[in-house]
């Protein structure tokens, strides 16, 4: 089949009839439901963009000769990494970095686990083959994926096997000759309602021991598999109005809780079964975290460009760009952007081949960026709020402007240095949706916890950082000092 179109993406969702609930009701057709239809339109545009910019977004499959998505590419050179990143950023520009789980995120993951798959074969050789086969299947059929990593937050002070109800978390129920049966709950599947399949993978931060082997699973399952239910959080696409809500009416991806009610998974879709050691090492030893981080950093650069554009537009609109504190705030966003670009450049140009023939970006650069950006992102959106000041709340709706009685009043009263009232409010409504609406608040929260708890990530970063050379420099210096006679 190769790369699909937006039309095919929608048709696949309609045919699948995934078991999705939103606002307490079962969703019959996600492509027409108010909570999902707009973001599905945005996703469809991503798939169409692949064909509109085929020279940048598609490449020839090494197995079928079909044109497949560049974001699935197995990179073997630095030029490959750059080509894949350019495709990632084409998609990111189409959603201004607002879709954190656009398809390229998991396309990079299935590529890494498929090509660097020896780890899965430690417990069963067929699991390594399964990972490789699934990568090819996903690439050749342009499968859209969500994934779930997290156990329910029942009691974080205890391991899963120690919980009062140890069967709440997703766990292995039975191994059969034809596959496994799993049961329980998993969080948090972004785009769970609008994708084809779900990758169930171990958490990147929550370590398990042998007693947690029943919870140590990795597999993939269609979203319409019997027993799989996606329960959406409250949808935040409140109004089908792209003027009033320019971001949330396009990019509200949604997040779902997934219930697995004795779900059967055939063996050929299983990668890890009851092995906590392999689960703990999956993301690192397959280099999945490296390639996922490369996608995230590529997207974050585009998102920061958009935030800078909004900040500069506000400055220009209301004539505040000559003030020192305003320039200083603009500088903060600019430096963030250039820092992220520098990390990305280093990651790509210091890339190295691994034993599988995969060109891996320099993870040291990516790891620094993925630890830093979640902590700095809230300050970027806070700058937008400070620049817009009270104007961020004085934002009538488009319907107000279209009203013959009050439209002329607010158009005159809300004009700015360079924009009429209608144009200025449209800009400020964008700023509101970016920073302070339910959608904007979720963006802040989502970026902060993108790879997990930033404090835990920071601890891991500190623990793994090579400290000895720096301590040795101090030791050597003090030795030299001691050799010199005191006066």
C-alpha positions as CSV (number, residue, x, y, z in Angstrom):
1,X,0.0,0.0,0.0
2,X,2.7,2.5,1.0
3,X,2.0,6.0,2.3
4,X,-1.7,6.7,2.8
5,X,-3.7,9.8,2.0
6,X,-5.9,11.8,4.4
7,X,-9.0,10.2,2.8
8,X,-7.6,6.7,3.4
9,X,-6.8,7.7,7.0
10,X,-10.4,8.7,7.7
11,X,-11.9,5.7,5.9
12,X,-9.7,3.4,8.0
13,X,-11.0,5.0,11.2
14,X,-14.6,4.7,10.0
15,X,-14.2,1.1,9.1
16,X,-12.5,0.2,12.4
17,X,-15.2,1.6,14.6
18,X,-12.8,1.7,17.6
19,X,-14.5,1.4,21.0
20,X,-14.2,5.0,22.2
21,X,-16.1,6.9,24.9
22,X,-16.2,10.6,25.3
23,X,-18.4,12.7,27.7
24,X,-20.0,9.5,29.0
25,X,-21.2,8.3,25.6
26,X,-19.9,5.8,23.1
27,X,-18.7,7.4,19.9
28,X,-20.2,5.9,16.8
29,X,-17.9,7.7,14.3
30,X,-14.9,9.6,15.5
31,X,-14.5,11.3,12.1
32,X,-17.8,13.2,12.6
33,X,-17.9,13.5,16.4
34,X,-17.4,17.1,17.6
35,X,-14.6,16.1,20.0
36,X,-12.4,14.5,17.3
37,X,-13.4,15.6,13.8
38,X,-11.3,18.7,13.7
39,X,-8.1,17.1,14.9
40,X,-8.8,14.2,12.5
41,X,-9.0,16.8,9.7
42,X,-5.6,18.1,10.8
43,X,-4.2,14.5,10.9
44,X,-5.6,13.9,7.4
45,X,-3.7,17.0,6.2
46,X,-0.5,15.5,7.5
47,X,-1.0,12.4,5.4
48,X,-1.9,14.5,2.3
49,X,1.2,16.6,2.8
50,X,3.3,13.5,2.3
51,X,2.0,13.3,-1.2
52,X,2.1,17.0,-1.9
53,X,5.8,17.2,-0.9
54,X,6.7,13.7,-2.0
55,X,10.3,14.6,-2.7
56,X,10.8,15.4,0.9
57,X,8.2,13.3,2.7
58,X,8.4,10.0,0.9
59,X,11.1,7.4,0.0
60,X,11.2,4.1,-1.8
61,X,10.6,1.1,0.4
62,X,13.6,-1.3,0.4
63,X,11.2,-4.3,0.5
64,X,8.2,-3.4,-1.7
65,X,9.3,-0.5,-3.9
66,X,6.3,1.4,-2.8
67,X,6.6,5.0,-1.7
68,X,6.5,5.1,2.1
69,X,6.7,7.8,4.8
70,X,10.1,9.4,5.3
71,X,9.5,9.5,9.1
72,X,9.8,5.7,9.0
73,X,13.2,5.9,7.5
74,X,16.0,3.7,8.9
75,X,18.9,6.1,8.9
76,X,22.3,4.8,8.0
77,X,24.0,8.1,7.3
78,X,24.0,11.6,8.7
79,X,22.3,12.7,5.5
80,X,19.5,10.2,6.3
81,X,19.1,11.8,9.8
82,X,18.8,15.3,8.2
83,X,16.4,14.1,5.6
84,X,14.2,12.5,8.2
85,X,14.3,15.6,10.4
86,X,13.3,17.8,7.5
87,X,10.3,15.6,6.9
88,X,9.5,15.7,10.7
89,X,9.6,19.5,10.6
90,X,7.4,19.7,7.5
91,X,4.8,18.0,9.5
92,X,5.5,20.1,12.6
93,X,5.1,23.4,10.7
94,X,1.7,22.3,9.5
95,X,0.5,22.1,13.1
96,X,3.0,24.6,14.5
97,X,4.4,22.1,16.9
98,X,1.1,21.7,18.8
99,X,0.6,18.0,18.1
100,X,2.9,16.3,20.5
101,X,2.0,12.8,19.3
102,X,1.8,13.4,15.5
103,X,2.5,10.1,13.7
104,X,6.3,10.7,13.3
105,X,6.9,10.2,17.0
106,X,6.0,6.6,17.1
107,X,7.2,6.0,13.5
108,X,10.7,6.7,14.9
109,X,10.1,4.3,17.8
110,X,8.9,1.3,15.8
111,X,11.9,1.8,13.4
112,X,14.3,1.7,16.3
113,X,12.9,-1.3,18.0
114,X,12.5,-3.1,14.7
115,X,16.0,-2.6,13.5
116,X,17.8,-2.8,16.9
117,X,15.9,-5.8,18.1
118,X,18.3,-8.3,19.6
119,X,17.2,-7.4,23.1
120,X,13.7,-8.8,22.5
121,X,15.2,-12.1,21.5
122,X,16.9,-12.7,24.8
123,X,13.8,-14.4,26.2
124,X,12.4,-15.7,22.9
125,X,14.0,-15.4,19.4
126,X,10.6,-14.9,17.8
127,X,10.1,-11.6,19.7
128,X,13.1,-10.1,17.9
129,X,11.5,-11.2,14.6
130,X,8.2,-9.8,15.7
131,X,9.7,-6.3,16.3
132,X,11.4,-6.3,12.8
133,X,8.2,-7.6,11.1
134,X,6.0,-5.0,12.8
135,X,8.3,-2.2,11.7
136,X,7.9,-3.3,8.1
137,X,4.2,-3.8,8.5
138,X,3.7,-0.3,10.1
139,X,5.9,1.3,7.4
140,X,4.3,-0.4,4.4
141,X,0.7,0.2,5.6
142,X,1.4,3.7,7.2
143,X,-0.2,2.6,10.5
144,X,-1.1,5.4,12.8
145,X,-0.1,4.6,16.4
146,X,-0.8,5.7,19.9
147,X,1.1,4.2,22.8
148,X,0.7,3.7,26.5
149,X,3.5,3.6,29.1
150,X,2.0,4.3,32.5
151,X,0.3,2.3,35.2
152,X,-2.6,3.9,37.0
153,X,-1.7,6.3,39.9
154,X,-3.1,4.1,42.7
155,X,-0.3,4.2,45.2
156,X,3.0,5.4,43.9
157,X,4.8,4.3,47.1
158,X,4.3,0.7,46.2
159,X,5.2,-1.5,43.3
160,X,2.4,-2.9,41.2
161,X,2.5,-6.4,42.9
162,X,2.2,-4.6,46.3
163,X,-1.0,-2.7,45.5
164,X,-4.2,-3.4,47.4
165,X,-5.8,-4.4,44.1
166,X,-2.8,-5.8,42.2
167,X,-5.0,-6.5,39.1
168,X,-5.8,-2.8,38.4
169,X,-2.7,-2.3,36.3
170,X,-2.4,-4.1,33.0
171,X,-1.0,-7.6,33.6
172,X,-0.5,-10.9,32.0
173,X,-3.4,-13.3,32.7
174,X,-2.6,-16.3,30.6
175,X,-0.1,-17.6,28.0
176,X,-1.7,-19.8,25.4
177,X,-0.4,-21.7,22.4
178,X,-1.6,-18.9,20.0
179,X,-0.9,-15.9,22.1
180,X,-1.4,-14.1,25.5
181,X,-4.3,-12.7,27.4
182,X,-3.9,-9.4,29.2
183,X,-6.2,-7.5,31.5
184,X,-6.2,-4.2,33.4
185,X,-5.8,-0.4,32.9
186,X,-3.1,1.7,31.3
187,X,-2.6,5.4,31.0
188,X,-2.2,7.7,29.0
189,X,-2.7,7.3,25.3
190,X,-2.5,10.6,23.4
191,X,-4.5,10.3,20.1
192,X,-5.9,7.0,21.4
193,X,-9.3,7.7,19.8
194,X,-8.0,8.7,16.4
195,X,-5.3,6.1,15.6
196,X,-5.2,2.6,14.2
197,X,-3.3,0.7,16.8
198,X,-1.8,0.9,20.3
199,X,1.8,0.1,21.3
200,X,1.9,-1.1,24.9
201,X,5.4,-0.4,26.2
202,X,7.2,-0.3,29.6
203,X,7.6,3.1,31.3
204,X,11.0,4.8,30.7
205,X,11.3,5.8,34.4
206,X,9.4,3.3,36.6
207,X,11.7,0.4,37.3
208,X,10.4,-3.1,38.1
209,X,11.9,-6.2,39.6
210,X,11.1,-9.9,39.1
211,X,7.9,-9.7,41.2
212,X,6.6,-7.2,38.7
213,X,7.2,-9.6,35.8
214,X,3.4,-10.1,35.2
215,X,3.2,-6.3,34.5
216,X,6.3,-6.4,32.2
217,X,4.8,-6.4,28.8
218,X,5.3,-5.0,25.3
219,X,2.9,-5.7,22.5
220,X,0.8,-4.0,19.9
221,X,-2.9,-4.3,19.4
222,X,-5.5,-2.8,17.1
223,X,-7.7,-0.2,18.7
224,X,-10.8,-2.1,17.7
225,X,-9.6,-5.4,19.2
226,X,-12.3,-7.1,21.4
227,X,-12.0,-6.0,25.0
228,X,-10.1,-2.7,24.2
229,X,-11.8,0.4,25.3
230,X,-10.5,4.0,25.0
231,X,-12.0,6.4,27.5
232,X,-11.3,10.0,26.5
233,X,-10.7,12.7,29.0
234,X,-12.9,15.8,28.7
235,X,-12.4,17.0,25.1
236,X,-11.3,20.6,24.9
237,X,-12.4,21.5,21.4
238,X,-15.3,23.4,22.9
239,X,-16.6,25.2,19.9
240,X,-16.3,24.4,16.2
241,X,-15.0,27.9,15.6
242,X,-11.5,28.3,14.3
243,X,-11.5,32.1,14.7
244,X,-12.3,32.0,18.4
245,X,-10.2,28.9,19.1
246,X,-7.5,28.8,16.4
247,X,-5.4,26.0,18.0
248,X,-7.8,23.9,20.1
249,X,-10.2,23.7,17.1
250,X,-7.5,22.1,15.0
251,X,-5.0,20.3,17.2
252,X,-6.8,19.0,20.3
253,X,-5.3,15.5,20.1
254,X,-7.1,14.0,23.1
255,X,-5.8,11.6,25.7
256,X,-7.4,8.3,26.6
257,X,-7.4,5.8,29.5
258,X,-7.2,2.3,28.0
259,X,-9.1,-0.6,29.5
260,X,-8.0,-4.1,28.5
261,X,-10.7,-6.6,29.4
262,X,-9.1,-10.0,28.9
263,X,-7.7,-8.9,25.5
264,X,-6.1,-11.6,23.4
265,X,-2.8,-10.7,21.7
266,X,-1.4,-13.2,19.1
267,X,2.3,-14.2,19.6
268,X,3.4,-12.4,16.5
269,X,2.4,-9.0,18.0
270,X,4.3,-9.6,21.3
271,X,7.8,-8.2,21.9
272,X,8.2,-8.7,25.7
273,X,6.3,-11.1,27.9
274,X,6.8,-11.3,31.6
275,X,10.5,-10.1,31.7
276,X,11.1,-7.0,33.8
277,X,14.8,-7.0,32.9
278,X,14.1,-6.6,29.2
279,X,11.4,-4.0,29.9
280,X,13.8,-1.9,32.0
281,X,16.3,-1.9,29.1
282,X,14.0,-1.5,26.1
283,X,14.2,2.2,25.3
284,X,17.9,2.5,26.0
285,X,19.2,-0.7,24.3
286,X,17.1,-0.4,21.2
287,X,18.0,3.3,20.9
288,X,14.2,4.0,20.7
289,X,14.6,6.9,23.2
290,X,17.3,8.4,21.0
291,X,15.2,8.5,17.9
292,X,12.1,9.5,19.7
293,X,14.1,12.4,21.3
294,X,15.3,13.4,17.9
295,X,11.7,13.7,16.7
296,X,10.7,15.6,19.8
297,X,13.6,18.1,19.6
298,X,12.9,18.6,15.8
299,X,9.3,19.4,16.7
300,X,10.2,21.6,19.7
301,X,12.3,23.8,17.5
302,X,9.3,24.5,15.2
303,X,7.0,25.0,18.2
304,X,9.4,27.6,19.7
305,X,9.6,29.4,16.3
306,X,5.8,29.7,16.5
307,X,5.9,31.0,20.1
308,X,8.5,33.6,19.1
309,X,6.3,34.6,16.2
310,X,3.3,35.2,18.5
311,X,5.4,37.2,20.9
312,X,6.9,39.4,18.2
313,X,3.4,39.9,16.6
314,X,2.0,41.1,20.0
315,X,5.0,43.5,20.5
316,X,4.4,44.9,17.0
317,X,0.7,45.1,17.3
318,X,0.5,47.2,20.5
319,X,3.8,49.1,20.0
320,X,5.8,47.8,23.0
321,X,8.9,46.5,21.1
322,X,11.0,49.5,22.1
323,X,10.8,48.9,25.9
324,X,13.8,47.2,27.6
325,X,11.9,44.6,29.5
326,X,10.0,43.6,26.4
327,X,13.2,43.2,24.4
328,X,14.7,41.2,27.2
329,X,11.7,38.8,27.2
330,X,11.9,38.4,23.4
331,X,15.6,37.7,23.8
332,X,14.7,34.8,26.2
333,X,12.6,33.1,23.5
334,X,15.2,33.7,20.9
335,X,18.0,32.2,23.0
336,X,15.8,29.2,23.8
337,X,15.3,28.7,20.0
338,X,18.9,29.0,19.2
339,X,19.9,26.7,22.0
340,X,17.5,24.0,20.8
341,X,18.8,24.4,17.3
342,X,22.3,24.0,18.5
343,X,21.5,20.8,20.4
344,X,19.8,19.5,17.3
345,X,22.8,20.3,15.1
346,X,25.2,18.6,17.5
347,X,23.0,15.6,17.8
348,X,22.9,15.1,14.0
349,X,26.5,15.9,13.2
350,X,28.0,13.9,16.1
351,X,25.9,10.8,15.1
352,X,27.5,7.4,15.0
353,X,26.6,4.0,13.5
354,X,25.8,1.2,15.9
355,X,26.3,-2.5,15.5
356,X,22.9,-2.8,13.7
357,X,23.9,-0.3,11.0
358,X,21.7,2.4,12.4
359,X,22.9,6.0,12.5
360,X,22.1,7.2,15.9
361,X,22.1,10.9,16.8
362,X,24.3,12.0,19.7
363,X,22.1,11.2,22.7
364,X,24.1,13.5,25.0
365,X,22.8,16.5,23.1
366,X,19.3,15.2,22.9
367,X,19.2,14.2,26.6
368,X,20.3,17.7,27.6
369,X,17.6,19.2,25.5
370,X,14.8,16.9,26.6
371,X,15.7,17.6,30.2
372,X,15.9,21.4,29.7
373,X,13.0,22.2,27.4
374,X,10.2,20.9,29.7
375,X,11.5,23.2,32.5
376,X,11.8,26.2,30.2
377,X,8.6,25.8,28.2
378,X,6.3,27.3,30.9
379,X,8.4,30.4,31.0
380,X,8.0,30.9,27.2
381,X,4.2,30.9,27.5
382,X,4.4,33.1,30.6
383,X,6.2,35.7,28.4
384,X,3.3,35.7,26.0
385,X,0.9,36.3,28.9
386,X,3.0,39.1,30.3
387,X,3.4,40.8,26.9
388,X,-0.4,40.6,26.2
389,X,-1.2,41.8,29.8
390,X,-4.9,42.7,30.3
391,X,-5.5,42.5,26.6
392,X,-5.4,38.8,26.9
393,X,-8.8,38.9,28.7
394,X,-10.4,41.6,26.6
395,X,-11.1,39.3,23.7
396,X,-14.7,39.2,22.3
397,X,-15.8,36.5,20.0
398,X,-16.1,36.7,16.2
399,X,-19.8,36.7,16.7
400,X,-19.5,40.0,18.6
401,X,-17.6,41.6,15.7
402,X,-20.3,40.3,13.3
403,X,-23.1,41.9,15.3
404,X,-24.2,45.1,13.5
405,X,-24.9,47.0,16.8
406,X,-21.7,46.3,18.7
407,X,-19.3,45.2,16.0
408,X,-18.2,48.7,15.0
409,X,-17.8,49.7,18.6
410,X,-15.4,46.9,19.5
411,X,-13.6,47.2,16.2
412,X,-12.8,50.8,17.0
413,X,-12.3,50.4,20.7
414,X,-9.9,47.4,20.4
415,X,-7.7,48.6,17.6
416,X,-4.0,48.7,18.1
417,X,-0.9,50.5,16.6
418,X,-0.8,48.3,13.5
419,X,-4.1,46.3,13.6
420,X,-7.8,47.1,13.5
421,X,-9.9,45.7,16.4
422,X,-10.9,42.5,14.5
423,X,-7.3,41.7,13.6
424,X,-5.9,42.5,17.1
425,X,-8.5,40.4,18.9
426,X,-7.9,37.5,16.5
427,X,-4.1,37.6,17.4
428,X,-4.9,37.8,21.1
429,X,-7.3,35.0,20.9
430,X,-4.5,32.9,19.4
431,X,-2.3,34.0,22.3
432,X,-5.0,33.0,24.8
433,X,-5.5,29.6,23.2
434,X,-1.7,29.0,23.2
435,X,-1.2,29.9,26.9
436,X,-4.4,30.1,29.0
437,X,-7.3,28.1,27.5
438,X,-7.8,24.5,28.5
439,X,-5.9,23.6,25.4
440,X,-3.0,26.0,26.3
441,X,-2.9,24.8,29.9
442,X,-2.7,21.2,28.7
443,X,0.2,22.1,26.4
444,X,2.1,23.5,29.4
445,X,1.4,20.4,31.5
446,X,2.1,18.1,28.6
447,X,5.5,19.6,27.7
448,X,6.5,19.6,31.4
449,X,5.8,15.8,31.7
450,X,6.6,14.9,28.1
451,X,9.2,12.3,29.0
452,X,8.1,11.7,32.6
453,X,8.7,13.5,35.9
454,X,11.3,16.1,35.2
455,X,12.8,15.6,38.7
456,X,13.3,11.9,38.1
457,X,14.7,12.6,34.7
458,X,17.1,15.1,36.2
459,X,18.2,12.6,38.8
460,X,18.8,10.0,36.1
461,X,20.7,12.6,34.0
462,X,22.9,13.5,37.0
463,X,23.6,9.8,37.8
464,X,24.6,8.9,34.3
465,X,26.6,12.0,33.6
466,X,30.4,11.2,33.3
467,X,31.6,13.2,36.3
468,X,35.1,11.8,36.8
469,X,37.0,14.0,34.3
470,X,35.7,17.2,35.9
471,X,36.6,16.1,39.4
472,X,40.0,14.9,38.2
473,X,40.8,18.4,36.8
474,X,40.2,19.8,40.3
475,X,42.3,17.1,41.9
476,X,45.1,17.7,39.4
477,X,45.0,21.4,40.0
478,X,45.2,21.1,43.7
479,X,48.1,18.7,43.4
480,X,49.9,21.4,41.4
481,X,49.1,23.9,44.1
482,X,50.5,21.7,46.8
483,X,53.8,21.3,44.9
484,X,54.4,25.0,45.1
485,X,55.9,26.4,48.3
486,X,53.7,28.6,50.4
487,X,55.0,32.1,51.2
